[in-house]
Amino acid sequence: MNTIKTEKKTKLITIPKDVFDYLSVVAKENKISLNRYLESIITDVARQDMLKKSSEIMLHGYKNDPDLTAFTELDGEDYYETE
């Protein structure tokens, strides 16, 4: 079985004590380490941001690329299937 090894980096962050305490409780409730919980939150937020930026780039291309917008001239036209 092949596994993908992900490179990781370490960064020290400072967060308010009340937030730290809350996150510690949530991690414990989910039976995972605080480190693993924070890693999952940060990773999810970063991936959502990357997807949003990628979709904005693709939308720009879709709206402006004549090869991709050629069929929009047919928008609003009735569509009939042939039998």
Phi and psi in degrees as GROMACS dihedral restraints (atoms count N, CA, C in turn):
[ dihedral_restraints ]
;  ai    aj    ak    al  type     phi  dphi    fc
    3     4     5     6     1   -85.4    20    10
    4     5     6     7     1   139.0    20    10
    6     7     8     9     1  -121.6    20    10
    7     8     9    10     1   147.7    20    10
    9    10    11    12     1   -97.0    20    10
   10    11    12    13     1   123.8    20    10
   12    13    14    15     1   -95.1    20    10
   13    14    15    16     1   123.9    20    10
   15    16    17    18     1  -100.3    20    10
   16    17    18    19     1   128.2    20    10
   18    19    20    21     1   -73.4    20    10
   19    20    21    22     1   137.2    20    10
   21    22    23    24     1  -125.5    20    10
   22    23    24    25     1   152.9    20    10
   24    25    26    27     1  -125.5    20    10
   25    26    27    28     1   155.7    20    10
   27    28    29    30     1  -109.8    20    10
   28    29    30    31     1   138.2    20    10
   30    31    32    33     1  -142.5    20    10
   31    32    33    34     1   131.9    20    10
   33    34    35    36     1   -85.1    20    10
   34    35    36    37     1   126.5    20    10
   36    37    38    39     1  -122.8    20    10
   37    38    39    40     1   155.2    20    10
   39    40    41    42     1  -116.9    20    10
   40    41    42    43     1   128.1    20    10
   42    43    44    45     1  -130.8    20    10
   43    44    45    46     1   155.5    20    10
   45    46    47    48     1   -58.9    20    10
   46    47    48    49     1   147.4    20    10
   48    49    50    51     1   -58.6    20    10
   49    50    51    52     1   -41.7    20    10
   51    52    53    54     1   -64.2    20    10
   52    53    54    55     1   -35.7    20    10
   54    55    56    57     1   -68.9    20    10
   55    56    57    58     1   -44.2    20    10
   57    58    59    60     1   -58.0    20    10
   58    59    60    61     1   -46.0    20    10
   60    61    62    63     1   -61.8    20    10
   61    62    63    64     1   -43.9    20    10
   63    64    65    66     1   -61.9    20    10
   64    65    66    67     1   -47.8    20    10
   66    67    68    69     1   -62.9    20    10
   67    68    69    70     1   -35.5    20    10
   69    70    71    72     1   -63.0    20    10
   70    71    72    73     1   -42.7    20    10
   72    73    74    75     1   -64.3    20    10
   73    74    75    76     1   -46.1    20    10
   75    76    77    78     1   -62.0    20    10
   76    77    78    79     1   -43.0    20    10
   78    79    80    81     1   -61.0    20    10
   79    80    81    82     1   -43.9    20    10
   81    82    83    84     1   -63.9    20    10
   82    83    84    85     1   -41.2    20    10
   84    85    86    87     1   -60.9    20    10
   85    86    87    88     1   -33.9    20    10
   87    88    89    90     1   -89.0    20    10
   88    89    90    91     1     2.8    20    10
   90    91    92    93     1    57.5    20    10
   91    92    93    94     1    41.5    20    10
   93    94    95    96     1  -132.0    20    10
   94    95    96    97     1   161.2    20    10
   96    97    98    99     1   -70.1    20    10
   97    98    99   100     1   154.8    20    10
   99   100   101   102     1   -60.3    20    10
  100   101   102   103     1   -40.5    20    10
  102   103   104   105     1   -59.3    20    10
  103   104   105   106     1   -46.7    20    10
  105   106   107   108     1   -63.6    20    10
  106   107   108   109     1   -39.5    20    10
  108   109   110   111     1   -64.7    20    10
  109   110   111   112     1   -47.2    20    10
  111   112   113   114     1   -63.4    20    10
  112   113   114   115     1   -40.1    20    10
  114   115   116   117     1   -59.6    20    10
  115   116   117   118     1   -42.4    20    10
  117   118   119   120     1   -67.8    20    10
  118   119   120   121     1   -39.7    20    10
  120   121   122   123     1   -63.7    20    10
  121   122   123   124     1   -50.0    20    10
  123   124   125   126     1   -63.2    20    10
  124   125   126   127     1   -42.7    20    10
  126   127   128   129     1   -63.4    20    10
  127   128   129   130     1   -43.9    20    10
  129   130   131   132     1   -62.2    20    10
  130   131   132   133     1   -45.2    20    10
  132   133   134   135     1   -63.3    20    10
  133   134   135   136     1   -43.9    20    10
  135   136   137   138     1   -63.7    20    10
  136   137   138   139     1   -42.3    20    10
  138   139   140   141     1   -65.6    20    10
  139   140   141   142     1   -39.9    20    10
  141   142   143   144     1   -61.9    20    10
  142   143   144   145     1   -40.7    20    10
  144   145   146   147     1   -65.4    20    10
  145   146   147   148     1   -42.2    20    10
  147   148   149   150     1   -63.0    20    10
  148   149   150   151     1   -42.6    20    10
  150   151   152   153     1   -64.7    20    10
  151   152   153   154     1   -40.4    20    10
  153   154   155   156     1   -62.1    20    10
  154   155   156   157     1   -47.5    20    10
  156   157   158   159     1   -64.4    20    10
  157   158   159   160     1   -39.7    20    10
  159   160   161   162     1   -64.6    20    10
  160   161   162   163     1   -41.3    20    10
  162   163   164   165     1   -68.4    20    10
  163   164   165   166     1   -34.0    20    10
  165   166   167   168     1   -65.0    20    10
  166   167   168   169     1   -40.1    20    10
  168   169   170   171     1   -64.4    20    10
  169   170   171   172     1   -45.0    20    10
  171   172   173   174     1   -66.2    20    10
  172   173   174   175     1   -37.9    20    10
  174   175   176   177     1   -63.6    20    10
  175   176   177   178     1   -41.9    20    10
  177   178   179   180     1   -58.5    20    10
  178   179   180   181     1   -46.9    20    10
  180   181   182   183     1   -63.2    20    10
  181   182   183   184     1   -41.1    20    10
  183   184   185   186     1   -63.1    20    10
  184   185   186   187     1   -40.8    20    10
  186   187   188   189     1   -75.3    20    10
  187   188   189   190     1   -23.4    20    10
  189   190   191   192     1  -112.9    20    10
  190   191   192   193     1   -10.8    20    10
  192   193   194   195     1   -88.3    20    10
  193   194   195   196     1   114.8    20    10
  195   196   197   198     1   -56.4    20    10
  196   197   198   199     1   -32.1    20    10
  198   199   200   201     1   -65.8    20    10
  199   200   201   202     1   -28.0    20    10
  201   202   203   204     1   -93.5    20    10
  202   203   204   205     1   -20.2    20    10
  204   205   206   207     1  -102.4    20    10
  205   206   207   208     1     1.8    20    10
  207   208   209   210     1   -55.1    20    10
  208   209   210   211     1   -40.9    20    10
  210   211   212   213     1   -82.9    20    10
  211   212   213   214     1    -4.7    20    10
  213   214   215   216     1   -67.9    20    10
  214   215   216   217     1   -17.6    20    10
  216   217   218   219     1   -62.2    20    10
  217   218   219   220     1   -22.9    20    10
  219   220   221   222     1   -87.1    20    10
  220   221   222   223     1    -5.0    20    10
  222   223   224   225     1   -57.7    20    10
  223   224   225   226     1   133.6    20    10
  225   226   227   228     1    90.0    20    10
  226   227   228   229     1   -11.9    20    10
  228   229   230   231     1   -77.6    20    10
  229   230   231   232     1   145.8    20    10
  231   232   233   234     1   -68.0    20    10
  232   233   234   235     1   144.9    20    10
  234   235   236   237     1  -116.6    20    10
  235   236   237   238     1   124.8    20    10
  237   238   239   240     1  -121.8    20    10
  238   239   240   241     1   131.0    20    10
  240   241   242   243     1   -85.2    20    10
  241   242   243   244     1   146.2    20    10
  243   244   245   246     1   -93.2    20    10
  244   245   246   247     1   147.7    20    10
